[in-house]
Amino acid sequence: MSSCTSCGHQLGVGRFCTNCGAPVDPSTPDGTPVSTPVAPPPAAEEWRTDTAERRLLRPPPTPPTPPADPRTPPAAVAPPPPPRYPLYADEVAGYSSYGPLAPTTAPTVAPTVAGPAPAAEQLAPEPVIPEDDLGYDEEYVYDEERRSPVLWILVAAMVLVLVGAGWWFLVRDDDAGRAADQGSTGQSADGTPTAADDGVDVAGRASARAPSTAEPNEDVNGDQVSYDASNMLDGVPDTAWRTAGDAAGMSLTFTLREPTELHRVGLINGYAKTSTDGKNRTFDWYLGNRRVIAVVWVFDDGTKVRQQLSETRELQMTDVDDVITGTVVLKLVKVSEPGDGAASRDFTAVSEVSLVGEPT
């Protein structure tokens, strides 16, 4: 067979017509030339040899999909939402707030070697990023260090040290001034012995006796004033023992509460008081009364210590050769003349006595 039974096109070698695609008569074997010679088609029929005009073979239709069973329950888990792409404010891998990070190399995995399994899985160490590649801002790091709380702690400690030092100096000065005031009177205001450099002042716990005492009277403000011998041991310089006239040769006796090893003794040798009346006039009773100029201190064992005194309202002390005694006798050797002016009084006075030592 030399032409197609379907379209009459000249057949060649093959099992299908090159014009319409119809199968060739199977009785003719593939590639077997036909016995009838094939005449060339006329010029008007040459276009049929083009394979572009070949009839399209459509695939078989797809069978319809059966409808879903309405009895099938819906899925229990909702499908996941669609993927979300990172926004501008999100952290992106490989990028930090300081800038892009240096690329890191993936950890190297050792090849698998046949043999017994290792005791523990060995993981490759994480890559170390150099500090220079972290993108830190030097100014930012400096600012963080500057805000460190250590600086504030040091400043607070220095302030506390300065405040403590100032408080210590104030207290020390106050104590020193109080000690000076107590030393000038021989004992504290409440009569208890006060501390000294070489012992305690035991005069506050002693008793005093004088051969004569001036009568009480009123001061310039109308207040009652007494001049008992105990005023020499009360620790108040404004009070005094006083007697009329020149008391030179008179002895004052002080009895201690217990035997004491004395190191120093002294006195305020006049009436160390100043008054102002209602007319704003000042009276200096120290310069107005008589003042003791020289005395002798006598102790139980007969030891005598002489002392010369100056015209001052301060306590005047003298050393003793560590004598142990229970009684102290103060003998007035020399007394000054009364002073001049409105405060002039013909009286001999002693404001305070101090006896420093260690009770035995």
C-alpha contacts under 8 A as a table, 3 or more apart, distances in Angstrom:
res1	aa1	res2	aa2	distance
1	M	4	C	7.74
1	M	11	L	7.90
1	M	25	D	7.70
1	M	28	T	7.42
1	M	34	V	5.56
1	M	35	S	7.37
1	M	36	T	6.97
2	S	10	Q	6.03
2	S	11	L	5.38
2	S	12	G	7.53
2	S	34	V	5.71
2	S	35	S	7.75
2	S	36	T	6.17
2	S	37	P	7.25
2	S	38	V	6.18
3	S	8	G	5.17
3	S	9	H	5.27
3	S	10	Q	4.37
3	S	11	L	4.98
4	C	7	C	5.63
4	C	8	G	4.49
4	C	9	H	5.13
4	C	10	Q	6.32
4	C	11	L	6.04
4	C	17	C	6.40
4	C	22	A	7.73
4	C	24	V	6.94
5	T	8	G	5.65
5	T	24	V	7.95
6	S	20	C	7.75
6	S	22	A	6.86
7	C	19	N	7.69
7	C	20	C	6.83
9	H	17	C	7.43
9	H	19	N	6.43
9	H	48	R	7.68
10	Q	38	V	7.01
10	Q	41	P	7.71
11	L	17	C	6.10
11	L	18	T	7.18
12	G	17	C	7.77
12	G	18	T	7.83
12	G	33	P	7.68
13	V	30	D	6.88
13	V	31	G	4.78
13	V	32	T	6.95
13	V	33	P	6.90
14	G	17	C	7.57
14	G	24	V	7.76
14	G	30	D	5.63
14	G	31	G	5.76
15	R	23	P	5.73
15	R	24	V	5.13
15	R	25	D	7.91
15	R	26	P	7.77
15	R	30	D	6.00
16	F	21	G	5.26
16	F	22	A	5.41
16	F	23	P	4.27
16	F	24	V	5.25
17	C	20	C	5.69
17	C	21	G	4.55
17	C	22	A	5.26
17	C	23	P	6.21
17	C	24	V	6.50
18	T	21	G	5.67
18	T	49	T	7.10
18	T	51	T	6.78
18	T	54	R	7.22
19	N	48	R	6.19
19	N	49	T	6.24
19	N	50	D	7.51
19	N	51	T	6.71
19	N	53	E	7.11
19	N	54	R	5.47
19	N	55	R	7.71
20	C	54	R	5.43
20	C	55	R	5.52
21	G	54	R	6.80
21	G	55	R	6.75
23	P	26	P	7.83
24	V	28	T	7.52
25	D	28	T	5.85
26	P	29	P	6.66
28	T	32	T	6.87
28	T	34	V	7.94
29	P	32	T	5.46
34	V	37	P	7.08
41	P	44	A	7.89
41	P	45	E	5.87
41	P	46	E	6.37
42	P	45	E	5.36
42	P	46	E	6.68
43	A	46	E	5.47
44	A	47	W	7.30
45	E	48	R	5.91
46	E	49	T	5.86
47	W	50	D	5.85
48	R	51	T	7.86
48	R	53	E	7.07
50	D	53	E	6.02
50	D	54	R	7.60
51	T	54	R	5.16
68	A	72	T	7.94
69	D	72	T	5.67
70	P	73	P	7.90
75	A	78	A	6.94
86	P	90	D	5.84
86	P	91	E	7.88
86	P	92	V	7.34
87	L	90	D	5.41
91	E	95	Y	7.06
91	E	96	S	7.14
92	V	95	Y	5.59
92	V	96	S	7.65
94	G	100	P	6.27
94	G	101	L	5.71
94	G	102	A	7.89
94	G	103	P	7.51
95	Y	99	G	6.13
95	Y	100	P	4.43
95	Y	101	L	5.69
96	S	99	G	5.28
96	S	100	P	5.92
96	S	101	L	6.72
98	Y	134	L	7.76
98	Y	135	G	5.42
98	Y	136	Y	6.30
98	Y	137	D	7.53
99	G	135	G	6.07
100	P	135	G	7.63
101	L	133	D	6.80
101	L	134	L	6.24
101	L	135	G	7.16
102	A	129	I	7.61
102	A	133	D	5.94
102	A	134	L	7.36
104	T	127	P	6.91
104	T	129	I	7.70
105	T	127	P	7.13
107	P	124	A	6.03
107	P	125	P	7.38
107	P	126	E	7.01
107	P	127	P	7.41
108	T	124	A	6.60
109	V	124	A	6.99
118	P	121	E	6.67
129	I	133	D	6.64
129	I	134	L	7.11
130	P	133	D	5.44
130	P	134	L	6.88
131	E	134	L	5.34
131	E	135	G	7.93
132	D	135	G	6.80
132	D	136	Y	7.82
136	Y	140	Y	7.62
136	Y	141	V	7.43
137	D	140	Y	5.16
137	D	141	V	6.35
138	E	141	V	5.15
138	E	142	Y	6.17
139	E	142	Y	5.12
139	E	143	D	6.20
140	Y	143	D	5.11
140	Y	144	E	6.34
141	V	144	E	5.12
141	V	145	E	6.31
142	Y	145	E	5.11
142	Y	146	R	6.11
143	D	146	R	5.02
143	D	147	R	6.42
144	E	147	R	5.26
144	E	148	S	6.62
145	E	148	S	5.21
147	R	151	L	7.85
148	S	151	L	6.22
148	S	152	W	7.71
149	P	152	W	5.20
149	P	153	I	6.24
150	V	153	I	5.05
150	V	154	L	6.26
151	L	154	L	5.22
151	L	155	V	6.32
152	W	155	V	5.05
152	W	156	A	6.15
153	I	156	A	5.14
153	I	157	A	6.16
154	L	157	A	5.07
154	L	158	M	6.23
155	V	158	M	5.18
155	V	159	V	6.29
156	A	159	V	5.11
156	A	160	L	6.23
157	A	160	L	5.11
157	A	161	V	6.21
158	M	161	V	5.07
158	M	162	L	6.23
159	V	162	L	5.16
159	V	163	V	6.16
160	L	163	V	5.11
160	L	164	G	6.03
161	V	164	G	5.10
161	V	165	A	6.05
162	L	165	A	5.10
162	L	166	G	6.14
163	V	166	G	5.15
163	V	167	W	6.14
164	G	167	W	5.08
164	G	168	W	6.09
165	A	168	W	5.07
165	A	169	F	6.26
166	G	169	F	5.21
166	G	170	L	6.22
167	W	170	L	5.11
167	W	171	V	6.11
168	W	171	V	5.15
168	W	172	R	5.89
169	F	172	R	5.01
169	F	173	D	6.01
170	L	173	D	5.21
170	L	174	D	6.08
171	V	174	D	4.98
171	V	175	D	5.99
172	R	175	D	5.10
172	R	176	A	5.96
173	D	176	A	4.95
173	D	177	G	6.04
174	D	177	G	5.11
174	D	178	R	6.09
175	D	178	R	5.00
175	D	179	A	5.95
176	A	179	A	5.03
176	A	180	A	6.09
177	G	180	A	4.99
177	G	181	D	6.21
178	R	181	D	5.03
178	R	182	Q	6.11
179	A	182	Q	5.02
179	A	183	G	5.87
180	A	183	G	4.97
180	A	184	S	6.12
181	D	184	S	5.16
181	D	185	T	6.58
182	Q	185	T	5.20
182	Q	186	G	5.91
182	Q	187	Q	5.44
182	Q	188	S	5.58
182	Q	189	A	7.88
182	Q	194	T	7.20
182	Q	235	G	7.01
183	G	186	G	4.96
183	G	187	Q	6.57
183	G	194	T	7.90
183	G	196	A	7.65
183	G	315	L	7.24
183	G	354	S	7.95
184	S	268	I	7.80
184	S	314	E	5.87
184	S	315	L	4.46
184	S	316	Q	7.93
185	T	188	S	7.65
185	T	235	G	4.89
185	T	236	V	6.32
185	T	237	P	6.02
185	T	267	L	7.97
185	T	268	I	7.58
185	T	315	L	6.53
185	T	352	E	5.60
185	T	353	V	7.06
185	T	354	S	6.96
186	G	194	T	7.68
186	G	201	D	6.20
186	G	203	A	6.83
186	G	204	G	7.67
186	G	233	L	7.53
186	G	235	G	6.18
186	G	267	L	7.82
186	G	315	L	7.75
186	G	352	E	6.69
186	G	353	V	5.94
186	G	354	S	4.05
186	G	355	L	6.99
187	Q	191	G	6.33
187	Q	192	T	6.58
187	Q	193	P	5.45
187	Q	194	T	5.23
187	Q	201	D	5.82
187	Q	202	V	7.45
187	Q	203	A	6.64
187	Q	204	G	5.62
187	Q	233	L	7.41
187	Q	234	D	7.34
187	Q	235	G	5.11
187	Q	354	S	7.06
188	S	191	G	5.48
188	S	192	T	5.80
188	S	193	P	6.51
188	S	194	T	5.94
188	S	204	G	7.36
188	S	234	D	7.60
188	S	235	G	5.38
189	A	192	T	7.63
189	A	234	D	6.13
189	A	235	G	4.77
189	A	236	V	6.40
190	D	234	D	7.17
190	D	235	G	7.54
191	G	204	G	4.31
191	G	205	R	6.36
191	G	233	L	7.26
191	G	234	D	5.74
191	G	235	G	6.73
192	T	202	V	7.63
192	T	204	G	5.41
192	T	205	R	6.43
193	P	200	V	5.88
193	P	201	D	4.78
193	P	202	V	4.94
193	P	203	A	6.87
193	P	204	G	5.59
193	P	205	R	6.90
194	T	200	V	5.38
194	T	201	D	5.15
194	T	202	V	7.55
195	A	199	G	6.23
195	A	200	V	4.45
195	A	201	D	6.40
196	A	199	G	5.16
196	A	200	V	5.28
196	A	201	D	6.87
196	A	356	V	7.23
198	D	263	H	6.94
198	D	356	V	7.36
198	D	357	G	6.78
199	G	263	H	7.63
199	G	356	V	5.87
199	G	357	G	4.69
199	G	358	E	5.41
200	V	356	V	5.29
200	V	357	G	5.52
200	V	358	E	6.33
201	D	204	G	7.11
201	D	354	S	6.39
201	D	355	L	5.33
201	D	356	V	4.26
201	D	357	G	6.50
202	V	205	R	5.67
202	V	206	A	6.75
202	V	256	L	7.40
202	V	354	S	7.70
202	V	355	L	5.77
202	V	356	V	6.19
202	V	357	G	7.14
203	A	206	A	5.09
203	A	207	S	7.94
203	A	233	L	5.98
203	A	256	L	7.31
203	A	353	V	7.00
203	A	354	S	5.73
203	A	355	L	5.27
203	A	356	V	7.67
204	G	233	L	5.34
204	G	234	D	6.43
204	G	235	G	7.39
205	R	256	L	6.85
205	R	257	R	6.30
206	A	233	L	7.56
206	A	254	F	6.37
206	A	255	T	5.43
206	A	256	L	4.45
206	A	257	R	5.69
207	S	230	S	6.90
207	S	233	L	7.79
207	S	254	F	5.55
207	S	255	T	5.27
207	S	256	L	6.74
208	A	229	A	5.66
208	A	230	S	5.64
208	A	232	M	7.80
208	A	233	L	7.67
208	A	252	L	7.24
208	A	253	T	5.75
208	A	254	F	4.61
208	A	255	T	6.60
209	R	229	A	5.92
209	R	230	S	7.73
209	R	252	L	6.00
209	R	253	T	5.24
209	R	254	F	6.55
210	A	213	T	6.92
210	A	229	A	6.10
210	A	251	S	7.04
210	A	252	L	5.01
210	A	253	T	6.65
211	P	250	M	7.38
211	P	251	S	7.36
211	P	252	L	7.28
212	S	243	T	6.21
213	T	227	Y	6.59
213	T	228	D	6.44
213	T	229	A	7.42
213	T	241	W	7.05
213	T	242	R	5.86
213	T	243	T	4.71
213	T	244	A	7.55
214	A	227	Y	6.28
214	A	242	R	5.66
214	A	243	T	4.53
214	A	244	A	5.92
215	E	226	S	7.02
215	E	227	Y	7.16
216	P	224	Q	7.00
216	P	225	V	5.50
216	P	226	S	4.40
216	P	227	Y	6.42
217	N	224	Q	5.77
217	N	225	V	5.50
217	N	226	S	6.84
218	E	221	N	7.52
218	E	222	G	5.13
218	E	223	D	5.15
218	E	224	Q	4.55
218	E	225	V	5.73
219	D	222	G	5.29
219	D	223	D	5.46
219	D	224	Q	6.60
219	D	225	V	6.64
220	V	223	D	7.53
220	V	275	S	7.24
220	V	276	T	7.31
220	V	277	D	5.44
221	N	276	T	7.97
221	N	277	D	5.84
221	N	278	G	7.11
227	Y	231	N	6.78
227	Y	239	T	7.35
227	Y	240	A	5.72
227	Y	241	W	4.60
227	Y	242	R	5.42
227	Y	243	T	7.97
228	D	231	N	5.73
228	D	240	A	7.35
228	D	241	W	5.31
228	D	242	R	7.44
229	A	232	M	5.94
229	A	233	L	7.99
229	A	240	A	7.50
229	A	241	W	4.92
229	A	242	R	7.89
230	S	233	L	5.47
230	S	234	D	6.66
230	S	241	W	7.39
231	N	234	D	5.36
231	N	235	G	7.94
231	N	236	V	7.63
231	N	239	T	5.67
231	N	240	A	5.10
231	N	241	W	5.81
231	N	351	S	6.94
231	N	352	E	7.26
232	M	235	G	7.38
232	M	239	T	7.45
232	M	240	A	5.78
232	M	241	W	6.15
232	M	350	V	6.71
232	M	351	S	5.26
232	M	352	E	4.13
232	M	353	V	5.59
233	L	352	E	6.07
233	L	353	V	6.22
233	L	354	S	7.84
234	D	352	E	7.74
235	G	352	E	6.90
236	V	239	T	5.83
236	V	351	S	7.86
236	V	352	E	7.52
237	P	240	A	7.09
237	P	268	I	7.91
237	P	271	Y	7.83
237	P	272	A	5.90
237	P	273	K	7.14
237	P	351	S	5.52
237	P	352	E	6.27
238	D	271	Y	7.20
238	D	272	A	5.70
238	D	273	K	4.77
238	D	274	T	7.93
238	D	351	S	7.06
239	T	271	Y	7.38
239	T	272	A	7.77
239	T	273	K	7.48
239	T	351	S	5.94
240	A	270	G	7.87
240	A	271	Y	5.90
240	A	272	A	7.90
240	A	349	A	6.34
240	A	350	V	5.55
240	A	351	S	3.95
240	A	352	E	6.92
241	W	349	A	5.58
241	W	350	V	5.45
241	W	351	S	6.19
242	R	271	Y	7.97
242	R	347	F	6.38
242	R	348	T	5.59
242	R	349	A	4.26
242	R	350	V	6.63
243	T	247	A	7.17
243	T	347	F	5.56
243	T	348	T	5.48
243	T	349	A	6.57
244	A	247	A	7.56
244	A	346	D	6.31
244	A	347	F	4.38
244	A	348	T	6.28
245	G	346	D	5.28
245	G	347	F	4.87
245	G	348	T	6.23
246	D	290	R	7.45
246	D	335	V	6.50
246	D	337	E	7.98
246	D	346	D	7.67
246	D	347	F	6.84
246	D	348	T	6.06
247	A	250	M	5.56
247	A	332	L	6.94
247	A	335	V	6.89
247	A	348	T	6.01
248	A	332	L	5.18
248	A	333	V	5.21
248	A	334	K	5.23
248	A	335	V	5.74
249	G	331	K	6.50
249	G	332	L	5.36
249	G	333	V	5.48
249	G	334	K	7.65
250	M	331	K	5.94
250	M	332	L	5.53
250	M	333	V	7.80
251	S	329	V	6.52
251	S	330	L	5.49
251	S	331	K	4.22
251	S	332	L	6.12
252	L	329	V	5.73
252	L	330	L	4.98
252	L	331	K	6.32
253	T	327	T	7.26
253	T	328	V	5.99
253	T	329	V	4.56
253	T	330	L	6.29
254	F	327	T	5.78
254	F	328	V	5.12
254	F	329	V	6.20
254	F	330	L	7.97
255	T	326	G	6.21
255	T	327	T	4.61
255	T	328	V	6.48
256	L	259	P	6.71
256	L	260	T	7.65
256	L	326	G	5.17
256	L	327	T	5.86
256	L	328	V	7.85
257	R	326	G	7.33
258	E	326	G	5.96
258	E	359	P	6.55
258	E	360	T	7.25
259	P	324	I	6.42
259	P	325	T	5.19
259	P	326	G	4.27
259	P	327	T	7.98
259	P	359	P	6.02
259	P	360	T	5.84
260	T	324	I	5.31
260	T	325	T	5.55
260	T	326	G	6.25
260	T	357	G	6.27
260	T	358	E	5.49
260	T	359	P	4.03
260	T	360	T	5.37
261	E	322	D	5.65
261	E	323	V	5.36
261	E	324	I	4.09
261	E	325	T	6.51
261	E	357	G	5.32
261	E	358	E	5.18
261	E	359	P	6.09
261	E	360	T	6.74
262	L	265	V	7.63
262	L	320	V	6.57
262	L	321	D	7.78
262	L	322	D	5.29
262	L	323	V	5.52
262	L	324	I	6.18
262	L	325	T	7.46
262	L	355	L	6.95
262	L	356	V	5.75
262	L	357	G	3.97
262	L	358	E	6.45
263	H	319	D	5.95
263	H	320	V	4.84
263	H	321	D	6.39
263	H	322	D	5.01
263	H	323	V	7.24
263	H	356	V	5.88
263	H	357	G	5.08
264	R	317	M	6.59
264	R	318	T	5.62
264	R	319	D	4.41
264	R	320	V	5.16
264	R	355	L	6.28
264	R	356	V	5.15
264	R	357	G	6.81
265	V	317	M	5.54
265	V	318	T	5.60
265	V	319	D	6.57
265	V	320	V	7.10
265	V	353	V	7.69
265	V	354	S	5.54
265	V	355	L	4.70
265	V	356	V	6.11
266	G	315	L	6.70
266	G	316	Q	5.33
266	G	317	M	4.03
266	G	318	T	6.02
266	G	353	V	5.86
266	G	354	S	5.13
266	G	355	L	6.82
267	L	315	L	5.52
267	L	316	Q	5.68
267	L	317	M	6.80
267	L	350	V	7.39
267	L	351	S	7.50
267	L	352	E	5.34
267	L	353	V	4.25
267	L	354	S	5.89
268	I	271	Y	7.98
268	I	272	A	7.60
268	I	312	T	7.97
268	I	313	R	6.29
268	I	314	E	6.20
268	I	315	L	4.85
268	I	316	Q	6.40
268	I	350	V	6.04
268	I	351	S	5.46
268	I	352	E	5.12
268	I	353	V	6.63
269	N	291	R	5.74
269	N	292	V	5.09
269	N	293	I	7.38
269	N	309	L	7.34
269	N	311	E	7.86
269	N	312	T	7.95
269	N	313	R	7.51
269	N	349	A	6.96
269	N	350	V	4.98
269	N	351	S	6.63
269	N	352	E	7.68
270	G	286	Y	5.58
270	G	289	N	7.25
270	G	290	R	6.85
270	G	291	R	4.78
270	G	292	V	6.50
270	G	313	R	7.32
270	G	348	T	7.19
270	G	349	A	4.79
270	G	350	V	4.63
270	G	351	S	5.82
271	Y	285	W	5.88
271	Y	286	Y	4.64
271	Y	289	N	6.89
271	Y	291	R	7.78
271	Y	349	A	5.33
271	Y	350	V	5.94
271	Y	351	S	5.39
272	A	285	W	6.59
272	A	286	Y	4.91
272	A	313	R	5.60
272	A	351	S	6.37
273	K	284	D	6.50
273	K	285	W	5.53
273	K	286	Y	6.19
274	T	282	T	6.94
274	T	283	F	5.56
274	T	284	D	4.65
274	T	285	W	5.86
274	T	286	Y	7.59
275	S	282	T	5.63
275	S	283	F	5.11
275	S	284	D	6.76
275	S	285	W	7.83
276	T	279	K	7.86
276	T	280	N	5.69
276	T	281	R	5.29
276	T	282	T	4.41
276	T	283	F	6.22
277	D	280	N	5.37
277	D	281	R	5.49
277	D	282	T	6.81
278	G	281	R	7.34
283	F	288	G	7.99
283	F	342	A	6.97
283	F	343	A	5.22
284	D	287	L	5.82
284	D	288	G	6.17
284	D	343	A	6.06
285	W	288	G	4.71
285	W	289	N	5.85
285	W	343	A	5.85
285	W	344	S	7.50
286	Y	289	N	5.80
286	Y	290	R	7.74
286	Y	291	R	7.46
286	Y	313	R	7.41
287	L	290	R	7.40
287	L	291	R	7.83
287	L	338	P	7.48
287	L	339	G	5.42
287	L	340	D	7.92
287	L	343	A	7.67
287	L	344	S	7.56
288	G	338	P	5.83
288	G	339	G	4.21
288	G	340	D	6.25
288	G	341	G	7.38
288	G	342	A	7.89
288	G	343	A	4.70
288	G	344	S	3.93
288	G	345	R	5.56
289	N	337	E	7.85
289	N	338	P	5.03
289	N	339	G	6.04
289	N	343	A	7.64
289	N	344	S	5.99
289	N	345	R	4.85
289	N	346	D	5.91
289	N	347	F	5.40
289	N	348	T	6.26
289	N	349	A	7.08
290	R	335	V	6.47
290	R	336	S	5.26
290	R	337	E	5.43
290	R	338	P	4.66
290	R	339	G	7.09
290	R	345	R	7.51
290	R	346	D	6.52
290	R	347	F	5.60
290	R	348	T	4.64
290	R	349	A	6.60
291	R	311	E	7.53
291	R	335	V	5.58
291	R	336	S	5.17
291	R	337	E	7.46
291	R	338	P	7.84
291	R	348	T	6.11
291	R	349	A	6.49
291	R	350	V	7.77
292	V	295	V	7.54
292	V	309	L	7.21
292	V	332	L	6.94
292	V	333	V	7.90
292	V	334	K	6.07
292	V	335	V	4.38
292	V	336	S	6.26
292	V	348	T	7.29
292	V	349	A	7.55
292	V	350	V	7.58
293	I	308	Q	6.19
293	I	309	L	4.98
293	I	310	S	6.64
293	I	311	E	7.87
293	I	333	V	7.56
293	I	334	K	5.26
293	I	335	V	5.29
293	I	336	S	6.48
294	A	306	R	7.61
294	A	307	Q	5.87
294	A	308	Q	4.67
294	A	309	L	5.78
294	A	332	L	6.51
294	A	333	V	5.22
294	A	334	K	5.00
294	A	335	V	7.20
295	V	306	R	6.01
295	V	307	Q	5.48
295	V	308	Q	6.75
295	V	330	L	6.74
295	V	331	K	5.50
295	V	332	L	4.71
295	V	333	V	4.93
295	V	334	K	6.99
296	V	304	K	6.49
296	V	305	V	5.61
296	V	306	R	4.43
296	V	307	Q	6.22
296	V	330	L	6.02
296	V	331	K	5.15
296	V	332	L	6.81
296	V	333	V	6.93
297	W	304	K	5.41
297	W	305	V	4.97
297	W	306	R	6.27
297	W	307	Q	7.89
297	W	328	V	6.94
297	W	329	V	5.81
297	W	330	L	4.97
297	W	331	K	6.43
298	V	302	G	6.29
298	V	303	T	5.78
298	V	304	K	4.61
298	V	305	V	6.68
298	V	328	V	5.93
298	V	329	V	5.02
298	V	330	L	6.59
298	V	331	K	7.73
299	F	302	G	5.42
299	F	303	T	5.36
299	F	304	K	6.62
299	F	323	V	7.69
299	F	325	T	6.03
299	F	326	G	7.96
299	F	327	T	6.24
299	F	328	V	5.19
299	F	329	V	6.57
300	D	303	T	7.24
300	D	324	I	7.80
300	D	325	T	5.32
300	D	326	G	6.85
300	D	327	T	6.14
300	D	328	V	7.30
301	D	325	T	7.31
303	T	323	V	7.76
305	V	320	V	7.09
307	Q	318	T	6.86
309	L	316	Q	7.07
315	L	352	E	7.77
317	M	354	S	7.93
320	V	323	V	6.78
325	T	328	V	7.31
332	L	335	V	7.43
335	V	348	T	7.41
337	E	346	D	7.93
338	P	344	S	6.09
338	P	345	R	6.06
338	P	346	D	5.52
338	P	347	F	7.39
339	G	343	A	7.45
339	G	344	S	4.96
339	G	345	R	7.13
340	D	343	A	6.98
340	D	344	S	5.06
341	G	344	S	5.52
350	V	353	V	7.89
